[in-house]
Amino acid sequence: MYEIANSLLQNDFENNAEIELLNNIIKFTKGKKPLNISNKEEKDYIKYLTIACLNNQEITYANPTKTIISEKDILMVMDGASSGEVYFSDYGIVGSTLAKIDIINESYTKEYIFFILKKYSELIKNKNTGSAIPHTDKAFVNTLGLPIISIEQQLKYKNILKKIQHNNSENINLIKLRDTLLPKLMNGEIDLDKIEI
């Protein structure tokens, strides 16, 4: 699906001479580390969006007091080896190595900007600053341009992202099913001879 989005972006770049800089469209809001973090859901805690969480490797929860909250926003890794990576997040607390990308120009949708930043992610990574710990160069990101297209034209990106999120959700459910059934299969709790296919 990302290939389809890139193909559409390429087409939009070729067919639209007018370019707008990201500086006029986005604002970075750096995440903050919560005071209290837990490995299990607790009362009033919400998902803590770390790189591991965004990659479906580890889910933790935290108290949202004095933190930055993502309401299903674009997140960019700002510090560390993955600096420049871009995600479209769930609802949750934005981790301290991430920044929430707010859209400050109503002429652009989150989905369109997400795919633009995703397209530029390798270029952004190559411009990271810092020798010991890489950091995303916000000033450089703000110099990048995108084709000026109508909100109606941007809807195609919303539909693609919806399909990507649906596929990701299906994959997570299949992994959970596998992790539940495989141990039962291995220790004989499930008899394959009794299963009709």
C-alpha positions in Angstrom: 0.0 0.0 0.0 2.9 2.4 0.7 4.1 1.8 -2.9 0.6 3.0 -4.1 0.9 6.1 -2.0 4.4 6.8 -3.3 3.2 6.4 -6.8 0.4 8.8 -6.2 2.8 11.3 -4.6 5.1 11.1 -7.5 2.2 11.8 -9.8 1.1 14.8 -7.7 4.7 16.2 -7.7 4.9 15.9 -11.5 1.5 17.5 -12.1 1.6 20.4 -9.7 4.1 23.1 -10.1 3.1 24.9 -6.9 5.0 23.8 -3.8 4.4 24.7 -0.2 7.1 24.2 2.5 6.4 22.1 5.6 7.4 25.0 7.7 4.0 26.6 6.8 2.1 23.4 7.5 3.5 21.5 10.6 4.5 22.1 14.1 6.6 19.7 16.3 5.5 19.0 19.9 8.1 16.9 21.7 6.9 14.0 23.8 7.5 13.7 27.6 8.4 10.7 29.7 5.5 9.9 32.1 6.1 9.8 35.9 4.4 6.4 36.3 4.7 3.6 33.8 3.2 0.1 34.1 3.4 -3.2 32.1 -0.3 -3.7 32.6 -3.4 -1.6 32.3 -4.3 0.3 35.4 -7.1 2.7 36.3 -6.8 6.0 34.4 -3.7 4.8 32.6 -3.5 4.9 28.8 -1.1 3.4 26.2 2.4 4.7 26.3 3.5 5.3 22.7 7.2 4.3 22.5 9.1 3.1 19.4 8.6 -0.5 20.7 4.9 0.1 21.1 4.5 1.6 17.6 6.3 -1.4 16.2 4.0 -3.8 18.0 6.9 -5.2 20.1 5.9 -4.1 23.6 2.9 -2.4 25.1 3.1 -0.4 28.3 0.7 2.0 30.0 1.2 5.3 31.9 -0.5 8.0 33.8 -1.3 10.8 31.3 -0.8 13.6 33.8 1.6 16.3 32.4 2.3 14.4 29.2 1.7 15.0 25.5 -1.3 13.1 24.2 -1.7 11.8 20.6 -5.3 11.7 19.3 -4.3 9.5 16.4 -1.6 11.8 15.0 1.6 11.7 13.0 4.6 10.9 15.2 8.2 11.3 14.2 11.2 9.7 16.0 13.4 12.6 17.2 16.2 10.9 19.1 18.3 7.7 18.6 19.0 5.3 15.8 15.5 5.5 14.4 15.5 9.3 14.1 13.4 10.4 11.1 11.1 7.4 11.2 7.4 8.3 10.8 4.3 6.6 12.3 0.6 7.2 12.3 -0.2 6.5 16.0 -3.0 5.3 18.2 -4.5 7.3 21.0 -1.9 7.5 23.8 1.0 9.3 25.5 3.8 10.4 23.2 7.1 9.0 24.3 10.1 11.3 25.0 12.1 10.2 22.0 9.1 11.1 19.7 7.4 14.3 18.6 3.8 14.8 17.6 3.4 16.5 14.3 0.5 19.0 14.5 -1.0 20.3 11.3 -1.3 24.1 11.6 -2.6 24.7 8.1 -6.3 23.7 7.4 -5.6 23.2 3.7 -3.8 19.9 4.5 -4.9 16.6 6.0 -3.0 14.5 8.5 -3.0 11.5 6.1 -1.5 13.5 3.2 1.3 14.9 5.4 1.9 11.5 6.9 2.7 10.0 3.4 4.8 13.1 2.5 6.9 12.6 5.6 7.1 8.9 5.0 8.3 9.6 1.5 11.0 11.9 2.8 12.0 9.7 5.8 15.3 8.3 4.3 16.3 11.9 3.3 15.5 13.1 6.8 17.5 10.3 8.3 20.5 11.2 6.2 20.4 14.8 7.6 20.3 13.7 11.2 22.5 15.7 13.6 24.5 14.6 16.6 27.5 12.2 16.6 26.9 10.0 19.6 23.1 10.1 19.5 21.4 11.0 16.2 18.7 13.6 16.3 16.1 14.6 13.7 17.0 18.0 12.2 13.6 19.9 12.5 15.0 22.9 10.6 15.8 20.6 7.7 12.4 18.9 7.8 10.8 22.4 7.6 12.6 23.2 4.3 11.0 20.2 2.5 8.2 20.9 0.1 5.0 19.2 -1.1 2.6 19.7 -4.0 -0.3 22.0 -3.3 -3.4 19.9 -4.0 -7.0 20.3 -2.9 -8.5 18.6 0.1 -10.6 16.5 -2.3 -7.5 15.3 -4.0 -6.0 14.4 -0.6 -8.8 12.0 0.3 -7.1 9.2 -1.7 -4.4 9.2 0.9 -6.9 8.9 3.7 -8.4 5.8 2.0 -4.9 4.2 1.6 -4.0 4.8 5.2 -7.3 3.3 6.3 -6.5 0.1 4.4 -3.0 0.0 5.8 -4.3 0.3 9.4 -6.9 -2.4 8.7 -4.2 -4.7 7.4 -2.0 -4.0 10.4 -4.9 -4.7 12.7 -5.6 -8.0 11.0 -1.9 -9.0 11.2 -1.8 -8.3 15.0 -4.9 -10.4 15.5 -3.4 -13.3 13.5 -0.2 -13.1 15.6 -2.2 -13.2 18.8 -4.2 -16.2 17.5 -0.9 -18.0 16.5 0.6 -17.2 19.9 -2.5 -18.6 21.7 -2.9 -21.8 19.5 0.7 -22.8 18.9 1.5 -23.7 22.5 -1.7 -25.7 22.8 -0.9 -27.5 19.6 2.6 -28.3 20.8 1.5 -29.8 24.1 -1.3 -31.8 22.6 -4.3 -29.7 23.9 -5.5 -29.5 20.3 -5.9 -32.7 18.2 -5.5 -32.0 14.5 -7.1 -35.3 13.6 -10.4 -34.0 15.0 -10.3 -30.7 13.0 -12.3 -30.7 9.8 -10.9 -28.5 7.0 
